[in-house]
Amino acid sequence: MKLNALTLALLATSTVAHAQQQEEHEHINDYEVIVINASPLDKTALESAQPVNIISGDALKQKNAHSLGETLAMEPGINNTHFANVAGSPIIRGLGGPRVKITQNGLDTGDVSRGGPDHAVTTETSTAQQIEVLRGPATLLYGSGAIGGVINVVDNRIPSEPVYGMQGNANVSASTNNDNKEGSYDLQVGNGRWALYTDAFIRRANDYETPSFTNDEGETVDHIDNSFIDSQGGTIGASYQFDDGFFGVSYQGLHQEYGIPGHDHGHGEEEDEHEEEPGHEEEHDHAEAGPYADLEQERIQFAGQWRNPFSGFNRLDFRAALTDYQHQEIEDNFVATQFENEQKEIRLIGQHKEIAGWKGAVGWQWDISDKAAFGEEAFTPNTSRRTQGLFWVVEQEFGSHHVDLGVRHERTSLSSDERKLDTFDATSASAGYLYHFSDHTSVSFNLSHAERAPAANEVFANGNHFATRTYELGLGYELHEEEHDEYHVEPNDAAIKTETSNNIDAGFHYENDRFHANLNVFYNRVDDFIYDDFIGLNSEQLHGDEGHDHEEHAHEEEHADEHAHEHGGLEVVQFKQVDAELYGYELELDWKFTEQWSLHSFSDYTRAKQRDGDDLPRIPAQRIGTEVRYQAVGWDGAIGYTRYMEQDKIGQNETVTDAYGLLNARVNFYPEWLANYGATLYLKGENLTDQLGFVHSSFIKDDAPVTGRRFQAGVSISF
C-alpha cells in the first residue's frame, strides 16, 4: 500500500477551501474547559479529581513532532524513549512500553510499538485536534495495558457534531539540521446532516546532526547515520447525524520508511564509502544506508452515539476498529524480519441516569490481537491475545466535595505456537476525591488498585533484537548454568503472576487571573513488577531450546547468529518479576506579570527501585524547565531552558548519564494581510547552544544523542 497518490490528491482538495479567520489566541488555562474525550462523563480537566493534561490548539502545533514521544516530551511527568528521532514512545512517571496505553479516539492504535522502542507509534499528531494524557486512576477504563497511563490522540475523522459548510487546517514547514520538510491538512465539509472528513500528511527528513561525540564503537561522529524518515498517510471519513445521535465510519492508510540507527550489521565500511559521494544525503538509497523499517497500516474505524436510547440511560456510545498492520525490517533489499498484527476492538459505553444521586457509566470492551513475526529478528513466536473487560464509573457532588469511584474486571488469555498460558483475571478499582476550598483553590486525593496481565513479548521473547543490541529472554524461559560460563535456555514452567499496582496520588491546584499552579505527588507500590534486566551475559554464552526455532526458518536463524557474532554477541536481557516502588512529583507554574509578559515553569521527578533497594533501569532523570513568554499585537514569542539532571540511580549493568541543558526559542507572527486565512507564520529554534545530551531512557543512548542545533520555519492556516 503506497500512499503517494492518495496523499497528493487529498492535499490538492484543501486548495479550494476559503473561509473566515479563526481566532487562535488562548488563555494559559483554556485547556481546563476542554472536554476530555477519554472520559465517558463529559468532564473537563478542571473538574477531574485525577491528573489529566490536555494539549490542543497553538500549543499542540508548536510541540508537534514526528513521533508521539517527542511531541509530548516536555509535558510534566512525560519523557520520550528516544530511539534516535525515528521512533519515540511516551514514558509516564517512569513507566512505558506495555504499561502505557496509546489510543486513537479511545481505541488501541493496533501497532507493535508497545513491544520494542524501535517500533514506531502509528498516531499522527499533525492532524489531531488534541492529545489527552491520563495518569493514575483515570486510566481504569482502558484496562491492564494502561496501568501506567493513557495517551489518547483525538481527531475528527468521524465527525460527532453537525458540520455546516467547510472548515479545516493546513500546515507546511521546513527545518535545518536534518533537512526536514513536511505538510499536513485536515478538512470537514457538511450540510448539518451529512459530514465528510479528510486529512493527509507527508514528511521527509535526512539523517540528523549532533555535536561531535564518540559513540560506543569508539568512532568520533557528528551525525546519526541511518536516521532518515519518509512518512505519509491519509484518512477519509463520514458521518450522518440523526435526531438522537450519529453514526460514522473512517478509513486510514499509513506508510512509513525510517532508518534503524545502530543496527548496521557490519555495513559501516560501506556507509563510509557512500558518505564520500556528493549528494548521497538527498538520495535516500535505503539499501546503502543500512537496515530500515517499512511500515504499513490500514485501519477502519466506526463510531456512533444514541441519545436517550431506553429507560435508565442518557446515551449509548459505540466505537470499533479493525486494524491491519505490518512492519518489515529490510537489509540489502532483503526482508530480514517481518512483524504483523491484526487487531479488532469494540468498546460500548452507556451513560446511565443518576442512581441515588450518583451519575455514571457502564461499559464493555472486547479486544483480540494476532501477532506474527518472521525472520532473523523474530524474537517472539506467533502470539494471540484475547481480552474482555467490564467497567463501571460513578461520580457525585456533595457541595464543594466531589467523589469518583470506579471498578473494572477483565480476563486475558495469551497463547503462542509453542506455549499456551492460563487466562489472567485482573480486577482494578479506584476512588478519587476533589475538594474546592474556593473558586481559586482545590485539592485532590486518589487511590487505585490495578492488575496487569503480562504482554506477549514479556513472556515469549527468546531471540536476537538487533535494534536494541540485546538478546531478549521472556518469563517463559529460564537459564541453567553449565560448564565454561555457558548457559542452556529451557522453558520455565513456573507460574507467571499478574502485576499488581497500588497507587496513591495527591494534587493541589491554584488559579487566579495572574497565577496558575498544579502540583501532583504520587507513590506507586507494585508487586510482581515485570522488567527487562541486563544480567551481564553475552548471547554467545547461550545455547539450547529456543522455543521459536522452526526448521523452515533455519537459514534465517543461522543468518541471525552470524550477525550476532559479528557484533561480538549481544547483551542478554532477561524479563524478571520483582516487588518495586515508584514515587515522585510533577509541578507546573504559570505567572502572568503584565498583559505582555508571563513566565512558565515546570519540574518533574520519578524515583523507581526494587523494594530490596536495587534501582530499576532506564528511568528518566529529574528535570527543571522555565520559559519566558511575550505577547504583542500581531506577534508573540518565547525563550526557554530545560535542565536534565544527572541520572546516577541506575540499574544493573547501566552507566551514569551526565546532566545537560537545552535552550529553545520560538516566535509566531499573525500578519494582517493574511488575516482572512487565519494564518500564522512561525519560527522555532531548538538546542540553540548545540548542547550534547544523552537520553538515559534510550536503549541506544551512547549512539543517538539528542538533535543538535535546529531551526524550523513554517506557516499554518485555519479556515
N, C-alpha and C positions, 0 to 999 in steps of 0.2 A: 504494500500500500504506500505509494509515493504521492505526497500531497501538494507538489508544486503547483499543478494546475488549479486544484481546489483553492489553495491559498491565494493565488493571484486573482482568481475570479471573485472570491469573497472580498478581497481588498479593493477590487475595482468598484464594487457596488457602493462602497462608502463615499466615493467621489461625487455621487449625485445628491448627497444629503445637504440640505440647507435648513437651519433653524436658528432660533434666538439664543443669546448667550445665557449660560447657566452660571450663577454665582458660585465661586469656589472657596471664598474666604470663610474659614471656620473658626469658631471659638475654640480655645485649647481643650475644652471639656465637652465639645459637641458629641464625641463618641459615646458619652454616657446616656444619650437619649436615643441611640440607635437600637432597634430591637435585635436581640440575639436570636438568629435563625436556628441555632442548635438547641434552643430551649423550647419545649412544647407549650410553655406557659406565657409566651409573649413578654418576656422580661427585657429590661434594658440593663446595661452594666451597672448603673447606679442603684437599681432595685435588687440586684443579686447579692445574696449573702456570701456567695462563693467567688473566688478570684477569677475575673474574666477580663481579657484585653480585646479590644476591637480596633482594627486598623482599616481605615477607609479613606475615600476622598483624596485630597492632596497628599496626605501622609503616606497612603499606600503607593501613589505614583512615585513619590520621592524615594521610597525604600525598595521599589520593585527591582528584582534581580533574576538571573537565570534560574537559580534553584530556590526552593521554598525555604531551606535552611538559611541561605544568605539573606533573603528578603526579611526574615524575622530575627536575624542575629543580634540586632540592637534593642530588642524588646526586653524589659526586665525579666529575668528568670529563664530566658531562652538563649541557647547557643547553637552553633552550627557544627555538624560532624566534619565539614570541610574536607571532602575528598578532592583536593585542589579546588578549582572553580567549576568542575564539570558536573558534580553531584553534591548535594548537601541536604541533610535532613535535620529537622529541629530536635534539640535536646532540651527537655523541660525539667528544671530542678535536678539536673544530673542524670535523668532517665531518658533513654532514647530507644531506637530500634522497635521491637515488638511491643514496647510499653507505651508508645505514643501513637495514637490513632490519627491517621490523616484521612480526612473525608472531603468529598466534593458535594456540596449541598446535602450534607448529612449522611452520605453513603461512602463506603470504603473506596479508595482510589483504584483498587484492583491490580496494583503493580507488585513488584517484589522488592521494593525499597526497604521494607522492614527487615529483610534478611541479609543485607550487606550494605556498607557505606558507599560502595562504588556503583550501586544501582540507583538510578535517578527516580525522584518522585514525579509522577505524571500530572500534577496540577500545574496550571498556568496562571500566574498572578497578574499578568499584564492586562488581562481581560476580565478580572474579578471585580466585584463591587466592594467586597470587604473580606477580611480574614478574621476569624474569631479564635481566640486562644483560651481554652478552658482548662483550669487546673483544680486539683483537689476533688471534692465531692461532686462538682459539676459534671464530671466525666462518667458518672454512674450509668447513664442511659446508653452508653456506647460499648459496654461490655468489658471483658477482661483485657482486651487489647488496648484499652485506654487507661490502664492503671496509673500511668504517668502523666496523662494529659490528652487533650483532643485539639487538633488543628482543623478547623472547618473553613474551607475556601468556598465563598458564596459568589455565584454569578446568577445571571437572569436568563440562563439558556432555556428554561421553561417559564415564561412569564406567569407569575401568580396573581398579578393585579391587571385590571384593564389598561390597555395601551391605546392612546389616541395619537394619530399622526406618526411622526418619525422622531426618534431620539437616539443618541449614541455618543461614543467617544472614539478618538483616534490618537495615536502617538507614534512618532518616529524619533530615533536618537542615534547618535554615533559616539564612540569612545576612543580615546587613545589607549596606549599600553598593549591591548590585545586586538586593536582594530575591530572592535565590536560594532555591528550595525544591526538595528532591529526596528521592527514596526508592528503595530497591532491596531485592531479596531474592534468595537462591538456595536451592533445596530439593532434597534427594535422598531417594528412597524406594526400598527394595529388600527382597528376601527372600533374598539370598545368591546367587541365580542371575540374576534379572532386576533391573535398576535403572532408575528413571525420574528424570530431572533436569529442573527448570525454573528459570528466572530471569527477572527483569524489572527495569527501572529507568525512572524518569521524572525529568526535570529541567526547571525553568522559571526563567529569570533575565532581568531587565531590563538596560538599559544600565548600565555600571559607572561609579562616581565616581572622580575623581582629585583630587589637589591642583591648584589653579589653575595653568594654564600657557598659553603662546602657541604655537599649532600652526603648521605651515608655510604656512597661509593668512593668518597674521597675526591670527587671532582668539584672544581670551582665553576659555578654556573650563575647566570643572571636572568634566566627564564625557565619555565617549566615545560619541558618537551612533552608533546602529545597531550596538550590541554585545550585543543580546539573544540568548538561547539558548532554544530549545524542542526538547527531545530526549527520545526514548523508544525502548524496544526490549524484546524478549523472546526467550528461547531455550527450546526443548524438545528433550530428547534421551533416548536409551535405549540400554542395552547388555545383552548376555547373556554370562554367564560360563560357559564350558565347562571341562572338566578341565584343558586345556592352553592356556588363553588366554581371549580375549574378542573380541567384535565389537559395534560400535555405530554409531549414526547420530544426527545432530542437525540441527535447523533453527533458524536465527536470522533475525529480522526487525529492521531498524533504520530509524528515521525521525528526521531532524534538520532543523530550520529554524534558521538563525542569520544574524545581520546581517553585512554585509561593510563594515566601517568604512573611511572614506577612499575610497569608491567611488561617491560620490553623483551624479556626472554632472550637477551643476547643480541638485540638489534642495535646496540649502542654504536658500534663502529659504522654500520650502515647509515644511521641517523647523522653522525658527524659528517660523513661524506656529503649527504644531501644538504646539510646546513650551509656548506660552502657554495652551493649552487645558487645563483641570483634568482630572486623571485620565488623561492620554494615555499615561503610562508603563505603566498597567495594561492598556491595550487591545491592545497589540502589533499595531497596524494596520500590517502589513508594507508595504503599498503606500505608506503615508505615510512610514514610517520610512526608506525608501531601499532600495537593492538588497539582496536577501537570498538565501541558498542554501537550496534544498530538496533534501535528500539522502535517498535510499532505497537500502537494500541488503538483498538476500536471499542467504543462504548456507547451503548444505547441506554438512555435513562428515561424513566417515567415518573410523573408526579401528578398528584391530584388532591383536591380538598372538597369535602362535602359538609356544608354548614347545616346545623340542626338536622342531622340525619335521622335520629329517632329519639325516643324519650330517654332523658338522662344524660344526653351528650350535646355539647355545644358544636362540636365539629369532629370530623374524621379526616386525618391526613395520611396519604399513601405515597410511598416512594419506593422505587425499584430500579435496579441497574443490572445490565448484562455486559460483562467486560471480557474482551479477548485481548490478551497481552502476550507479546513475545519480544525477546531481547537476545540478540546474538552478539557474541564477542568474536571478532574477526581478526585473524593474523595472516599476513601474506596472502590475502584474498581467499583464505580458507576459514570456514566456520569452525572455530576451535571449541566453542561452547554455546549452547542454546538453552535459554530459560523460557518457560511458558507458564501462563496462568490463565485459567478460565474460571471466572468468578461470577456468582449470581447472588443477589441480595435483595431482600424485601423488608421494608420497615413500615409498620402500621401503628399509628398513634391516635388514640381517641381522647380528646379533652372533655372530661365529664363535668357535669354541673356540680355545684357545691354539695358536699356531704358534711353535715354538722358544721358548716362554716369553712370547710377545707375545699379549696379549689385544686384540681389535679388533673393528671393524665395517666392513662394506662397504655402500654404498648407491647408489641410483639416484633421480634426480629428473627429473620431466617437468613443464614449465610452459608454458602458452600464454596469451597475453593479447591481446584485440582491443579497442582503444580507439577511440572516435569522439568527435568534438566538432562541434557545430553552433552557428552564431550569430555575434554580433559579436565575441565574445572567444575564438573558436576559433583560438587562435594556433598550434595544431598540427593537421595534417591527420589523417585516419583512419590509424591505425597498427596493425601487427601485430608481435608478438614471439613467437618460438619458442625455447625453451631446453631442452636436455637436459644432464644432468650426472652424472658417475660420481665416487665418492669412496671413500677408504679411510683409516681412522684406526686406529692401534695404540698400545699403551702397555705398559710393563713396569717392575716394581720391581726394583732392584738394592740390597737392603738399605735404606739411608736415601736412596737416589737413585731418582728417578722420571723416566722419559723418555717423551715423547709424540711421535709422528710422524704426519703426515697429508699426503695429496695429493688433489687434485680436478682434473678436466678437464671443461670444459663447452663447448658450441657454441651460440651465439646468433645468430639471424637477425632482422634488422629490415627492415621494408618499410613503405611508405606508399602512398597512392593515386597519388602523383606520382613516387616515387623508391624504388628497391629497392637495398638495400645488400648487399654480400657478407657472408657469415657471419663472425662473430668467434669465434675459438678462444681460450679463456682457460685457462691452466694455473696452479694455485696449489699451494703446498706450505708446510708449517710443521714446526718442530721445537721442542719445549719440554723444559725440564729443571727439576726441582724437587729441592732438597736440604734435608733436615731436620737441622739442627745438633743439635737436641734436641727434647724434647716441646713446647718453647715457641717455637722459632725456626726459620724456614725462609727460603730464598732461591729465586728462580726466574729463569730466562732463557728468552726466546722469540725465535725468528727466523721470519719469514714472508715469503713472496713471493706476491703476489696480483695477478691481472689482472682488469680490469673492462671489459666491453663498454659503450659509451655508452647512456644512456637515450634513449627516443624523443624527448622534448622537447629534449634536448641537441643532437639532430641536426636535427629537422624544424621546430622553432619558427620562426614567421615571422608576427608579428602583435601586436596590442594586448593587453596583460594589465593591465586597468584596476585590478584589486585591488592589485597591487604598483606601479601607476603607471609601468609600463615597457612598452616595445616590445621583445619578445624575438626574437632572431635566432640560429638554431641554427648548428651547424658545417656544415650542408649548404648554407649561403648565405654570400655574401661581398658586400662593399660596394665600389663603384667610384666615385671622386670625379669629379664633373662641374663645370660652372661654377656660380658664385654659391653655394658651400658646399652644393650639393645632391649627393645620393648615390643611385646606382642599385643596387637589390638584384638579384643574379643568383645562379643555382645555382653551388655550388662543387663542382668535380669532383675536388678533391684528396682523397687517401686519408685517411680518419679512422682514427686509431690507437687501439689498445687502451690503456687507462690501466694503468700498471704500478706497483705499490707494493712497496717493500722495507722491512720494519718490524723494529726491534729493541725489545724490551720487557724491562725488568728489574724484579723485585719483591722486597720484603722484608716478612716477616710475623713479628710477635712477639705472644705471648699468654700471660698467666698469669691468676690468679684476679682480679687487680685492674686489669690494664692490657692494652690491646689496641692494636696499631699495624699499619697497612697503608701501604706506600709503593710506588708504581709510577712509573717514569720510562720515557719512550718517545722513539724517534726514527723518523720515517717519511719515507722518500725516495721521491717519486712522479715518475715520468716520464710525460709527456703528460697531466698533470693537467688535467681539464676544469673550467672555472669560468666564471661569468657576469660579464662585465666591463662596468662603466658607462663607455662610451667617450666621453662628453661630447657626444653628438649628440642632437638632438631628432627625434621621429618625423616632424615636418612637413618635415624635410630629406630624407626618404626618398621614393623612388618607384620603380616598376619592377615586376619579375616576382615578386609574392608567389605562392609556389608553391601555396598552398592556395586561391586565389581561384577560385570557380566561378560560372558565370553564374546558376545557380539561387539563389546566396546574395548576389547583387549588392546587394540592398537592405539586407541585414544589414551588409555591408562599408561601404556608404555611411553607415549609421547609426553604425557604429563610428568612422569618420573624423570625423563631426560631433562625437561625444563627445570624441575626442582633441583636436579643435580647440578645444572649449570649455575644455579643461584647458591650452590653450596648447601642445599637443603633449605627448608622453610621452618620458621618458628612454630612450634606446636601450641595451639590454643585449645584448651580443654574446658568445656562447659561444666560448671560445678554449681551446687546449691549450698548456700551458707545463710546464716542469720545476719542481717545488716540493718544499719540505721542511716538515715539521711536527714539533715536538718540545715536550715539556713533562712535567708530573708530576701525580699525584694522591696526596694524603695524607689519611689518616683515623686519628684517635686516640680512644680511649675510656679514661677513667681513673675507677675506682670508689674514691672516698675512704673512704666508710663504707657500711654496709648501706643508708643512705638517700640519700646524696649521690653524684653522679657528674658527669663532665664529658665532653662530646662535642665534638670539633673536626674541621674539615676544611679543605683548601685545594686548589685546582687551577689549572692554568695551561697554556695552549696558545699557542705561537708558530708562526705559519703565514706563509710567504712564498715568493715565487718565488726560484729559485736565482740569478737575476740581481740580487736584492736588494729588489725591489718587494714590498709586503705584499699578502696576499690579503684580499678583502673579507669583512665581516660575521663576523669571528672573535670569539667571546665574550671578555670581559675576565677577568683573574685575579680569583679570589675567595678570601676568608678568612672562615670562619664558626666560631662556637662556641655551645654550648648547655649550660646548667646544668640538671641534672635532679634531682628529688627523689621518692623512693618512700616512701610511708607505708602504714599499714594502711587499706585502703578507698579510697585515692586516690593519684594521682601527678600530677606537673606538671613543666613545663619552661619556661624562657625563653631565647631565643637571639637572636643578632645576626649578620647576614651582610653583609660589606662587599664591594661590587663596585667594583673599581679603575677608574680612568680608562682608556679604550681609545684610545690615540693611535697605535697601529700600524695604520694604516688603508690601504685600497686606493684606487685611482684614483677621484676624484670622491666619496669618502666624507667625512664630517665626524667630528671627535673626539666621543666620548661621555663625559660627565662621570661621576665616581665618585658612588656613593650607597650608603646602607646601609638594611637592613630589620630591624626589631625585631619578633619574633614570640613568642607565648606560647601555652601550652595547659595544660589541666587535665582529668583523667579521674577520674570517680567510679564506684565499684563498690558500690552500696548493698546492704546485706544483705537488705532487703525485696524486692529484685529478683534475688536470687542464684539462685533456681530457674529464671530465664530467661536466665542468663548475660549480664546486661545491663551496659552501660557508658554512663554519661552523660558527655558531653564538651562542652567549651567551648574555642574557639580564637580568638585574636586575631592578625591579620596586619597588618604595616606599622603598628604601633601609634603611631608618631610621624608618620604621614601624610606620609612622605617622597616627594618627586617623583623618579622614577627612569626613565631611558630605556634600552631594551634594544638593545645595539649590533647584535645578530644579526637584528633585525626589519627587514623591508622597509618598514614604516610606522613606524619609530622615532619620528619627530618628531610623529606624530599619535596614538600609542597608548602612553603610558607605562604603568608597572605600576599595578595596582589600588591605590587609596588605602586608608585605614584600614577594616578589615573585621572583623566578629565573626561567628562561626558557632557554633551550638548544635545538639546532636543526641543521638540515642540509638541504640545498636546492640545487638542481641541475638544470641546463638548458642544453638542448640538441637539 
